[in-house]
Amino acid sequence: MELRSTRDEVVRFTPRHTAHAGQISLIHIASRPGWNCRECGTEWPCETAKVEITSDWSDDRIGMCVYLATLMYEAIDDLLECDAEQLSPPDLYRRFLRWPDHAAETEAMARHSASPGEP
């Protein structure tokens, strides 16, 4: 995994990036140093970015979490420099690391309810 970032934005690199360079969306990426989505203006990762990241890393959940943790630490550094009011460790954890667990729990519950006869 490679992560390349600039002070203005984060360019997503995924396991498929080098093999399929033209298929990665660079629209819903973080605008730095505020860490809002460059396209829709909401907190990054926005809902579209979450879907794309989940899809990009579908075969490597641990790698995805390492990638997101790396970005969280970059966000902490940026927010310390520019907007300390936005720097809330619980909020940053929720933004960067909690949602993959929530998505996995929701998916597991959906699979379980689709096949109630199986353990």
N, C-alpha and C positions, 0 to 999 in steps of 0.2 A: 504494500500500500504506500502510495506517495501522496503527500499533502502539500500543495503549493498555494501560498496565499500572499496577498499584497495588503497594504494598508486600506485599500478601497473595497476589496471583495475577496471572497473565498471561492476558489475554483474547486469543484468537487472532483475527486479522483476515486474511482471505485475499482473493484477487482476486474471489471470488464472494460475499464477505460482504455487501456492500451490496445486491447484486441478489437474493440468496437468504438474507436474514438468519436465517430460521427453520431453515435446514438445517445450520448449523455446530454441531458438538458442542462443548459447553462443559463436558463431564464430565472428560475426560482433559487437564487443563490444569495448568500448573506452579503449585505452591504456593510462594510466596516467603516468606522469603528463602532457603530451603534447596534449592529447585529440584528437588523431588520431585513426582511426579504426585499431584494432589489426590484422585484416585479410587483408584488402586491402590498408591500409596506407593513405587513404584520411581523410579529416576532418570528425570527428564523430559528429553527426550521419551521416553515409554514406547513399547512396541511398538504399542499402539492409536493413540497420538498420531502416530507415524511414518506409519502407514497413512493416517490422516486428513489429515495435512499433505501427503503425497505425492499423494493424490487431489485435495485442494483446489488444489494448485499444479501439476497435471499439464500445464498448457499454458504454464507459466512457470518453468522449472527455475532460471534465473538469479535471478529474483525470490524463489524459495523459499530459495536459498542466502543471498541478502542478508538476508531475513527471519530465518533461523536464525543468521546471524552477528550481527545486531543483538541477538537474544535471548542469544547467548553472551556478548556484552559486558555486558549487563545482569546476567547470572548472575555474571560476574567481579566486578562492583561489589558485588553483594549478598554474595557469598561472602567478599570481602575484609573486609566489615564484620562478618560473623557467624561464619564458620567457615573460617579460613584453612587448616586441615588438609584440607578438601575441595577446595581450590583447586589443581588440578593442570592446567597448560595442556594436556598431551597428553590427559588424560582429558576435559577440556572440549571439545577439538577433536573427539575421538571421539564424544562425546555429541551435539554440535550440528552438526558439519560433515562428518564422515567417513561417516556412515551413508547420506546420499543418494548418494554416489559408489558405495558398496558395493551399494546397491540397484540402481543403474543398471547396474553391471557384471554383477550376477546376472541382471538382465532381458535384457541383451545376449547373455549366454552361453546363456540359455534359448531366445532367438529363433534363435540360430545353430545350436544342436543340434536344433531343431525342423525346420530346413530345411538339412540338411547338404550338399545338392547346389549351393546357391547360395554365391557368394563372400562 
